[in-house]
């Protein structure tokens, strides 16, 4: 006879991987809730982060259903509002703040920042504004089946990160998500959360992680 395995604590299986006490003290800001950012926000909600801030000016378009995980009922709505609803469907206790606008220096951010925008110039502007405020920063970049995750904390990687902010005219042609798939975005988001949980556990983060799936190449620094 089969018996139903009832788990009263939904975080039970992650308890050895994600320290609940430290997680409860964190506020996270996700800047850009497109391909990578939406997946980051939903994964943060799933692991139980108590406070999430979402910043994005864009609205949901038809192609976003294929590449970013939005739903048909989200079409035409702001991405931050649609993502906020999805977060609350996962856990209604999470406090979600939304800013349906571009990032502006006047907007305060959490001590943890996930940068998921699609241009070097935007990253540079955001970094200049928040680098002295945040304790943990991670930047997800993607083009087709190549993803790059750059992570910096107060004690590691801040100076090196600035060296990756080359002039926009030296960037590869096209925005970071001009060629994208939902699976590459989900993997990128997972790698960003992995660095975040390393930081929560006081494990040194990897500054630079690059995956080229088509070529089968992995680079970790």
C-alpha positions in Angstrom: 0.0 0.0 0.0 1.4 3.4 -1.0 1.4 6.1 1.6 1.5 9.8 0.9 4.8 11.5 1.9 3.6 14.7 3.5 6.2 17.5 4.0 5.2 20.3 6.3 8.2 22.5 5.5 8.6 23.3 1.8 12.2 24.4 2.3 13.2 21.1 3.9 15.2 19.7 0.9 17.3 22.9 0.5 18.0 23.4 4.2 21.6 22.1 3.9 22.3 24.3 0.9 20.6 27.6 1.6 20.9 29.1 5.1 17.4 30.2 6.0 18.5 32.6 8.8 20.8 34.6 6.5 18.3 34.4 3.6 15.6 35.9 5.8 17.7 39.1 6.3 18.3 39.7 2.6 16.5 42.1 0.2 17.2 41.5 -3.5 16.9 43.8 -6.4 16.4 42.4 -9.9 17.1 45.0 -12.6 15.6 43.9 -15.9 13.0 41.1 -15.9 13.5 39.9 -19.4 14.9 36.5 -20.4 17.3 36.1 -17.5 15.8 38.5 -15.0 12.4 36.9 -14.9 13.9 33.5 -14.3 16.1 35.0 -11.5 13.1 36.5 -9.8 11.1 33.3 -9.9 14.0 31.2 -8.6 14.5 33.7 -5.8 10.9 33.4 -4.9 11.1 29.6 -5.0 14.0 29.5 -2.5 12.1 31.7 -0.1 13.7 35.2 -0.3 11.4 37.5 1.7 11.8 40.8 -0.2 12.2 41.3 -3.9 12.4 44.5 -5.9 11.7 44.4 -9.6 12.8 47.2 -12.0 12.0 47.2 -15.7 10.3 49.6 -18.2 9.2 47.1 -20.7 5.9 45.4 -21.5 5.2 41.7 -22.4 5.3 40.9 -26.1 4.4 37.8 -28.0 8.0 36.6 -28.4 8.5 36.9 -24.6 6.3 33.9 -24.1 8.8 31.7 -26.1 12.1 33.1 -24.7 11.2 34.6 -21.3 8.6 32.4 -19.8 5.7 34.9 -19.7 2.2 33.6 -20.2 -0.5 34.5 -22.8 -2.5 36.4 -20.2 0.5 38.6 -19.5 0.5 40.1 -23.1 0.5 43.9 -23.1 1.1 44.2 -19.4 4.2 45.5 -17.7 6.9 42.9 -17.1 7.3 43.9 -13.5 3.6 43.5 -12.7 3.3 40.2 -14.5 6.4 38.9 -12.7 5.2 40.2 -9.3 1.9 38.2 -9.8 3.9 35.0 -10.6 6.0 35.5 -7.5 3.0 35.9 -5.3 1.4 32.8 -6.8 4.6 30.9 -5.6 4.6 32.6 -2.1 2.1 35.3 -1.2 4.2 36.2 1.9 7.0 37.7 -0.2 7.1 41.4 -0.2 7.4 42.6 -3.8 8.2 46.2 -4.9 7.9 47.1 -8.5 9.2 50.0 -10.5 7.8 50.1 -14.0 10.6 52.3 -15.4 14.2 52.3 -16.3 16.7 52.1 -13.4 17.4 55.6 -12.0 20.1 56.4 -9.4 17.4 57.9 -7.1 15.8 54.5 -6.6 17.3 52.7 -3.5 18.2 49.0 -4.0 18.7 46.0 -1.8 22.0 44.7 -0.5 21.9 42.0 -3.2 21.6 43.1 -6.8 21.0 40.9 -9.9 21.8 42.9 -13.0 19.9 41.5 -16.0 20.0 44.3 -18.6 21.0 43.9 -22.2 23.6 46.6 -22.9 27.0 47.5 -21.6 26.1 51.2 -21.3 23.1 50.3 -19.0 25.3 48.0 -16.9 27.9 50.7 -16.5 25.4 53.3 -15.4 23.8 50.9 -12.9 27.2 49.8 -11.6 28.3 53.4 -11.0 25.2 54.1 -9.0 24.9 50.9 -6.8 28.4 49.5 -6.5 29.1 51.2 -3.2 25.6 50.3 -1.8 25.4 46.6 -2.5 27.1 43.7 -0.8 26.6 41.2 -3.6 26.4 41.9 -7.3 25.9 39.5 -10.2 25.5 40.3 -13.9 24.0 37.9 -16.4 24.9 38.2 -20.0 23.6 36.0 -22.9 23.8 35.8 -26.6 22.4 32.7 -28.2 23.8 29.6 -26.5 26.7 31.5 -24.8 26.2 32.8 -21.3 28.5 34.7 -19.0 28.0 35.3 -15.3 30.1 37.9 -13.5 29.9 38.2 -9.7 31.4 40.6 -7.3 31.1 41.1 -3.5 32.4 43.8 -1.1 35.5 41.6 -0.6 36.1 40.1 -4.0 35.9 41.1 -7.7 34.8 44.8 -7.5 37.8 46.1 -9.4 38.0 43.3 -11.9 34.3 43.7 -12.7 34.8 47.3 -13.8 37.3 46.1 -16.4 34.5 44.2 -18.1 32.5 47.4 -18.7 34.1 48.2 -22.0 32.7 51.0 -24.3 29.4 50.2 -26.0 30.9 50.6 -29.4 33.3 47.7 -28.6 30.4 45.4 -27.7 29.3 42.6 -29.9 26.6 43.7 -32.4 23.1 43.3 -31.1 21.7 43.4 -27.6 22.6 40.6 -25.2 19.2 38.9 -25.7 18.7 39.5 -29.4 19.2 35.8 -29.9 17.9 33.8 -26.9 16.1 30.7 -25.7 14.3 29.9 -22.5 16.7 27.1 -21.6 19.8 29.3 -21.8 18.1 32.0 -19.7 17.1 29.5 -17.1 20.6 28.1 -16.9 22.1 31.6 -16.6 19.6 32.4 -13.8 20.5 29.2 -12.0 24.2 30.0 -12.1 23.5 33.5 -10.7 21.6 32.0 -7.9 24.3 29.5 -7.3 26.8 32.3 -6.8 24.3 34.0 -4.5 23.9 30.9 -2.3 27.7 30.6 -2.1 27.8 34.1 -0.8 25.1 33.3 1.7 27.2 30.4 3.0 30.4 32.4 3.1 31.9 30.4 0.3 34.1 32.4 -2.2 32.2 33.2 -5.3 33.4 32.6 -8.9 34.1 35.9 -10.5 33.6 34.9 -14.1 31.7 31.8 -15.4 31.3 31.4 -19.1 29.4 28.6 -20.9 29.4 28.1 -24.7 26.9 25.3 -25.0 27.3 24.7 -28.8 31.0 24.5 -28.6 31.0 22.5 -25.3 33.3 25.0 -23.7 33.3 26.1 -20.0 35.4 28.8 -18.4 35.4 29.5 -14.6 37.6 32.0 -12.9 
